[in-house]
Amino acid sequence: MGNFSVLGQGILKVSALRQVASPAEAHRIIADALPPLLVSVLSSADLEHMRQELNRVPDLPSRPRLRKDDWLGAIGVFLIVVLTTFPVAIPFALIRDARLALRVSNGIAIVMLFLAGYAFGRQAGHRPLGMGLAMVTLGVVLVAITISLGG
């Protein structure tokens, strides 16, 4: 959905860019579409070059369409959600005592949160152990809130 939105916004911005009369207004539309750091290093000539190139883009679609990569990404997210549910659900299939199964499930979820936080920390260039522990803390707080509410 994020890609769909970005594609739609791009179509709307290029359409707006083509409808304005003044180059200054076109430069503002382009600058608003770019990250502020990038805009800070661009000159008016750079923005004008972008405007001219964007005006040369042939036939824009009237609305965004999902591409193959978007569908594959959606399937990937679906599989991640489904597959990460199984380890948390397994205790309920193997342990007869529902309360014990719930606590084992909570423990598995907390371990998974640590592993996900650790991996995220490594990927983001942040301290993996700190990120893993932060995720565990968040998980413990959420479990404590759930238990206090009768869960």
C-alpha positions in Angstrom: 0.0 0.0 0.0 2.9 2.3 0.7 4.2 1.8 -2.9 0.7 2.3 -4.3 0.5 5.6 -2.4 4.0 6.8 -3.5 3.1 6.0 -7.1 -0.2 7.9 -6.9 1.5 10.9 -5.2 4.1 10.9 -8.0 1.5 11.0 -10.7 -0.4 13.8 -8.9 2.8 15.9 -8.5 4.0 15.5 -12.1 0.5 16.3 -13.3 0.4 19.5 -11.1 3.9 20.3 -12.3 2.7 20.3 -15.9 -0.2 22.5 -15.1 1.6 25.4 -13.5 2.5 28.5 -15.5 5.5 29.7 -13.7 8.8 27.9 -13.4 9.1 29.1 -9.7 5.9 27.3 -8.8 7.1 24.2 -10.6 10.4 24.4 -8.7 8.4 24.6 -5.4 6.4 21.4 -6.4 9.7 19.6 -7.1 11.3 20.8 -3.9 8.3 19.7 -1.9 8.6 16.2 -3.3 12.2 15.8 -2.4 13.9 15.2 1.0 14.9 18.6 2.6 18.6 17.6 2.7 18.7 17.0 -1.0 16.8 20.3 -1.7 19.4 22.2 0.3 22.1 21.3 -2.1 20.2 21.9 -5.3 20.4 25.1 -7.3 17.6 26.8 -9.3 19.3 25.4 -12.4 19.1 21.9 -11.0 15.4 22.3 -10.3 14.8 23.8 -13.7 16.7 20.8 -15.3 14.4 18.4 -13.3 11.3 20.3 -14.4 12.3 20.1 -18.1 13.1 16.3 -17.7 9.8 15.7 -15.9 7.9 17.5 -18.6 9.5 15.1 -21.2 8.2 12.0 -19.4 5.7 10.5 -21.9 2.1 9.6 -21.0 1.6 9.3 -17.3 -0.9 6.7 -16.2 -4.1 8.2 -15.0 -3.9 6.3 -11.7 -1.3 4.1 -9.9 -1.2 0.3 -10.5 0.3 -2.4 -8.4 3.3 -4.0 -10.0 4.7 -7.5 -9.7 7.1 -6.5 -6.9 4.3 -4.9 -4.9 2.3 -8.2 -5.1 5.4 -10.2 -4.1 6.0 -7.9 -1.2 2.5 -8.3 0.0 2.7 -12.1 -0.2 6.0 -11.9 1.7 4.4 -9.8 4.5 1.5 -12.2 4.7 3.9 -15.2 5.0 5.9 -13.4 7.7 2.8 -12.7 9.7 1.5 -16.3 9.3 4.8 -18.0 10.0 5.6 -15.9 13.1 2.2 -16.8 14.5 3.0 -20.5 14.6 5.7 -20.6 17.3 3.4 -18.5 19.6 0.4 -20.8 18.9 2.3 -24.2 19.3 2.1 -24.2 23.1 -1.7 -24.2 23.0 -1.6 -27.3 20.8 0.9 -29.2 23.0 0.0 -28.1 26.6 -3.3 -28.9 28.1 -3.3 -26.3 30.9 -4.3 -23.1 29.0 -2.8 -20.8 31.6 0.6 -22.5 31.3 0.3 -22.6 27.6 -0.3 -18.8 27.6 2.8 -18.2 29.7 5.0 -20.4 27.5 3.5 -18.6 24.5 4.4 -15.2 26.1 8.0 -16.5 26.7 8.3 -17.6 23.1 7.0 -14.2 21.9 9.5 -12.4 24.1 12.4 -14.5 22.7 11.2 -13.7 19.2 11.0 -10.0 20.0 14.6 -10.1 21.2 15.7 -11.9 18.0 13.8 -9.5 15.8 15.2 -6.4 17.7 18.7 -7.8 17.5 18.4 -8.4 13.8 16.8 -4.9 13.3 19.6 -3.3 15.3 22.2 -4.9 13.1 20.4 -4.0 9.9 19.9 -0.4 11.0 23.5 0.1 12.2 22.3 0.5 15.8 23.5 -1.4 18.8 21.9 -4.9 18.2 22.0 -6.0 21.9 20.4 -2.7 23.0 17.7 -2.9 20.3 17.0 -6.5 21.3 16.7 -5.6 24.9 14.5 -2.6 24.1 12.1 -4.9 22.2 12.1 -7.4 25.1 11.3 -4.5 27.5 8.4 -3.4 25.2 7.2 -7.0 25.1 7.3 -7.5 28.8 5.4 -4.3 29.4 2.7 -5.3 26.9 2.5 -8.8 28.5 2.3 -7.2 32.0 -0.5 -4.9 30.8 -2.4 -7.8 29.3 -2.0 -9.9 32.5 -3.2 -7.0 34.6 -6.3 -6.7 32.4 -7.1 -10.4 33.0 -5.3 -11.9 30.0 
